[in-house]
C-alpha cells in the first residue's frame, strides 16, 4: 500500500478520536531502526517526538528531564540496560501512571515478556507504517479513554419561594407570591398580603428584609416602601398603583425604577 494511501486512511481514522497529541520518545541502539521510528512518529499528526535515544540508560536520564511523556517506542535488546528492564524500572517508579510502551524488536520471542510489563503493543521488525500506525492509534485510543471525564455540573438548587417572618412569638412562613407591598415603620415592617389577609407586623427593619427578597420580584421605590413588581397595576411618573393603593416613588429610587420600566417603553 502506498504511503499516500496510508496517510489518507490515517486521517480518516483520526477524525474518530478527539485529537489529543501524545508526547513520545523513541529508544533504539540501531541508528537505522531509530531513524525509521522517528520518521514514522513525525508523519503521524497526533504524535509529537520530544526525544530520541540510542540506549535505555540515556532514555532513563532523559525521562527525568522531560515532563508528561505519554508514549515510548522502545527496543528490547540493548546493551547495559534492556528495554524490558527499563520498562520494569518505570513501572516501579510510577506504577500504572507512567508512559505507555510500544516495544519494537526483531525477536518475537519477547512478546510474552512485553505483555508482562503491561506493554501497550509489540511491533516486530521490520514493520511498515501501516503496522506502526495501528499500534500508535491504539495508544491514542487508550490515552483518550484514560482522560478524566468531567462530572456534569450539579443542577442549581431551586430558589426558595418564601421567607419566615418573626410575628410576635413565632416564625410565620410567607410566600413571595402573596406579598403586595411592604411598609417600613421604624423598627417594624408591615407586610400587606393578597386577598382578605390582614397585614403582618414583624420586628425587623426594611433594609434587612430587602436583602432577603429576590431582586427579580421586589423593588424598593421609597425609603419606607418595597413593592412586589408583579402586583403593580399601573404607574405614573411618581407613583405606582397596587390594588386600591397609590404608593409614591421617591427621587432616591426613581432611576432604578425608570430602568425597570424601560423594558416596556
N, C-alpha and C positions, 0 to 999 in steps of 0.2 A: 504494500500500500504506500502511495506517495506521501512525502512529508506534508504537502499542501492539503491532501485529503485528511490526514490525521489531525492537522491543526483545525481544519473546518469542523471535524467531528468533535474535537475537544471544546471548541467554542459553544457548540450546541449543548454539550453536556454541562458546561459551566453555568449556563443560564438556569439550570435546575437547582442551583445552590445559591445561597447568599454568599457573595464573593468576599469572604474573609481571606486576607492574604496570610499565608503561612511563612513565617521566618524559618529558614532552614540552613543547614551546613552539610557539606559533603566531605567524607573521610575515606581515603584510599591511598595505599602506598604505591600503586601503579599509576604513573603520570597520565597514560592514555585513558585508562578507565576513569580516573578522577576528572579529566577534561571532558569526557563524554557525559558524565553525570551532571557536571556544571553546565554544559551546553543545554542539556535537556531541561534543567531547572530554569535557566534564563529564558527559554522559549515557552514556558508554561505560565500563563497570566496570573494564576493565583499563588505562585511560589516566588519568594524573594530570597536570593542567595546572599547570605551575610557572612559566610566564612567557608574556606576550603583548606583542608589539612591533609598532609601526606603521612600522618601517623596518628594513632589513637591517643598517644601521650600529648601531642600538640593540640589535638581536639579537646582533651580534658582541660588543658590550660586555657584554651580559648573560650570554653563554655563558662568559665568563671568570670570572664570579662564581657561576655555577650548576654544581655538580659533577654528573657522571653523568647527562647528558641522553641519553636513548635515541632520541628521535624529534623531527623538526622538520617541521611543516606550513608550507610556505614558498611564498609568492607569488613570481612570477618578475619581472614588470615593476614595479620600484620606483625612485624617484629616488635619486641618489648611488651606490648600490650595488645591483645587481640580485640576485635570488635565485640565479641561475646563478653570478654572481661570488662570492657568499657561499659557495656550495657548493664552489667551487674553492679558496677560502681555507681552509675547514675541512678539505678533503681534503689540502691541502699540509701543514697543521699536524699532523694525525694520520691519515696515510693508512691506510685500512682499519679504523681503530679508533674513529673519531668517531661522532657520532649519525647514524642513517639519516634520509633525507629523502624526504618525500612532497610533490611540487610541487602547488600549487593555482594555476591560471591560467585566464584567459578565452581564451587563444590556444593552440590545439592544435599550431601550427607549432613550438612549443618542445619538443615531446615528444622528438625525437631528441637535442637538446642535453641534456635532462634525463637521459636514459639514459647519455649520455657522461660525466656526472659521477657515475654509479653511483647514481642515484635509485632508491628502492625502488618508487615508484609515481608516477602522474601523474593528477591529478584536474582535469577541465575544468569551469570554472564555466559555468552554475550546476549544482551537483551536489547530490543529496539524501543523506539519512542512510544509505540502503542502499549507495550508492556509497562514501560515506565509511567505513562500517563494513567494507566489503570490503577497502579499502586498509589500514585500521587492523589488521584481522585478519591480513593478510599480514605486516605489520610485527611483530605479536605472534608469529606462527609463526616468523619469521626470528630474533627475539630468543630464543625458546625453543630453537631448534636451535643457536644460537650459544653457548649456555651451555656451559661446560666440563663434560664428563661425568666424574664421579668414577670413578677406576680401582677395580676390585674389590680388596678387601683381599687381600694375599698370604696364602695358606694358612699356618697356623703350621707351623714346622719340626717334624717328628716327634721326639718325645722319645727320647733315646738309652736303650737298654735294657741298657747295660753300662758298666763302667768299666775302667780299666787300673790294675793294682797293680804296684808295683816289688817283684819277688821275686828276691832275690839280685842277679844282674847283668842282668836282663831285665825288660821290661814284659809282664805277663800279662793278657790280656783275661778278665774275669769277668762273666758275665751276671747281672743282678739276680735273675732267677728261680731261679738256682742257689744263692743265698745263704740259709742258715738263720739264722744269727746271727753276731755279731762280738764278740770279746773284746778289751779293751784291756789290753796288757801293758807298762806304762811307755812305752818308745819304739817298741814294736811293736804290731801288731794281728794277731789270729788270726782268719781268716775261715773259718767252718765251712760246708761245702757239702753239697748233697743227694747221696744215693747213697753210694757207697763212696769218693768222692773224699777225699783227705787234706786237712786244713785247710791253708790258705795262710798263711804268716808274712810280713808285709810291714813294712818300715821306714817307719812313718808313725804319726801319733797318731790316737786315736779321734775327736778333735774335727775334725781335717782331713778324715777320711774321712766323718764325719757330714754335712759341708757338700756333699759330692759325691753323696750318696744322695738320691733323691726322697722327700720327706716323706710322700707319699701311700702309700709302700710300706714305709718303715722308720721305726722309733721307738726312741729311746733310753729304756731303762727303768731304767738303773743307771749309776753313774759309769763302770763298766767294761763295759757291755753295750749293744749295739744289736741289735734283733730285726727279722726280716722279718715284717711283720704277717700276710701270707697263709700263713705257716708255723706260726702258733700253733694248737695243737690243743686246748688247754684253759687256763683261767685260774682262779686263786683270788684272794683279797683281796690277797695279797702276792707272787704268783709267776705265771709263765706256763710252759706246757709246750710244748716243741718237740721232736718225735720223742721220744727217751727222756731228754731233759734237762729238768730243772726249773730255771728261771732266776729269781732274786729281782727284785722291783720295789721300788726304794728309795723312801723318803719324798720325796726331792727330785723325782722324776719321776712320782709316783703321781697327781697331779692331772691331768696331761696324759693319762696312760694311762686314768684313770677316764673322762675326757671322751670318749676314743676308744671305750670300751666302752659308753657311754651310748646309742649308736645302736642297740644291740640289747637294752637293758634298760628 
